[in-house]
Amino acid sequence: MSKAYDELTKQLKEKKKLKPEDIEKVEKEHGKMTEEEKVKLAAEMHEQEKKEREGKEITLEQYLEASKTLDSAKEDSDEYKKAKKIVDAFESAA
């Protein structure tokens, strides 16, 4: 594998997430990755995101409670913002 790929996989293990600018910076420093390496890195990033989500799954009960909160709380309140995150996460996972 290329030096860029090796560096990016190392950073992914350390940071748990890579931004597009991280990838661009490493490719400028160490050269471009092959298409195969890019696909493999994308798959590793996806797996890392999946691991991060595990254990953080939202139950139906939590979703329903958060939905009720959205109906009753003021939009600028912390309570509303927390409930909104729960609802959005649940709906995006569905």
C-alpha positions as CSV (number, residue, x, y, z in Angstrom):
1,M,0.0,0.0,0.0
2,S,1.1,3.6,-0.5
3,K,2.5,5.8,2.2
4,A,-0.6,8.0,2.0
5,Y,-2.9,5.0,2.6
6,D,-0.8,3.8,5.5
7,E,-0.8,7.3,7.1
8,L,-4.5,7.7,6.6
9,T,-5.4,4.3,8.2
10,K,-3.1,5.2,11.1
11,Q,-4.9,8.5,11.5
12,L,-8.3,6.8,11.3
13,K,-7.4,4.4,14.1
14,E,-6.2,7.4,16.3
15,K,-8.9,9.9,15.5
16,K,-11.8,7.5,14.8
17,K,-12.9,9.8,11.9
18,L,-11.3,11.5,8.9
19,K,-12.3,14.7,7.2
20,P,-11.9,15.3,3.5
21,E,-9.3,17.9,4.3
22,D,-7.3,15.3,6.3
23,I,-7.2,13.1,3.2
24,E,-6.2,15.9,0.9
25,K,-3.4,17.0,3.2
26,V,-1.9,13.5,3.4
27,E,-2.2,13.0,-0.3
28,K,-0.3,16.3,-0.9
29,E,2.4,15.2,1.5
30,H,2.7,11.6,0.4
31,G,1.2,11.3,-3.0
32,K,-2.1,10.2,-4.4
33,M,-3.7,6.9,-3.4
34,T,-4.8,4.4,-6.0
35,E,-8.5,3.9,-6.7
36,E,-8.4,0.5,-4.9
37,E,-6.8,2.2,-1.8
38,K,-9.5,4.9,-1.9
39,V,-12.3,2.3,-1.9
40,K,-10.6,0.3,0.9
41,L,-10.2,3.5,3.0
42,A,-13.8,4.4,2.4
43,A,-14.9,1.0,3.6
44,E,-12.7,1.2,6.7
45,M,-14.2,4.7,7.5
46,H,-17.7,3.2,7.1
47,E,-16.8,0.4,9.5
48,Q,-15.4,2.8,12.0
49,E,-18.6,4.9,11.9
50,K,-20.6,1.7,12.3
51,K,-18.6,0.8,15.4
52,E,-19.1,4.3,16.8
53,R,-22.9,3.9,16.5
54,E,-23.0,0.5,18.1
55,G,-24.2,0.8,21.7
56,K,-25.7,4.2,20.9
57,E,-28.9,2.8,19.3
58,I,-32.0,4.6,20.2
59,T,-35.0,2.6,21.4
60,L,-38.5,3.1,20.2
61,E,-39.5,4.3,23.7
62,Q,-36.7,6.9,23.6
63,Y,-37.9,8.1,20.2
64,L,-41.5,8.4,21.3
65,E,-40.6,10.3,24.4
66,A,-38.4,12.7,22.4
67,S,-41.2,13.2,19.9
68,K,-43.5,14.2,22.7
69,T,-40.9,16.6,24.0
70,L,-40.6,18.2,20.5
71,D,-44.4,18.9,20.7
72,S,-44.3,20.5,24.1
73,A,-40.8,22.2,24.5
74,K,-39.7,25.6,23.2
75,E,-37.5,25.3,20.1
76,D,-34.6,27.2,21.6
77,S,-34.5,25.2,24.8
78,D,-31.9,22.6,25.6
79,E,-34.6,20.0,26.2
80,Y,-35.9,20.6,22.6
81,K,-32.4,20.4,21.1
82,K,-31.6,17.1,22.9
83,A,-35.0,15.6,21.8
84,K,-34.4,16.8,18.2
85,K,-31.0,14.9,18.1
86,I,-32.7,11.7,19.3
87,V,-35.5,12.0,16.8
88,D,-33.2,12.8,13.9
89,A,-30.8,10.0,14.8
90,F,-33.6,7.5,15.1
91,E,-35.2,8.5,11.8
92,S,-31.9,8.5,9.9
93,A,-31.2,5.0,11.1
94,A,-34.5,3.7,9.9
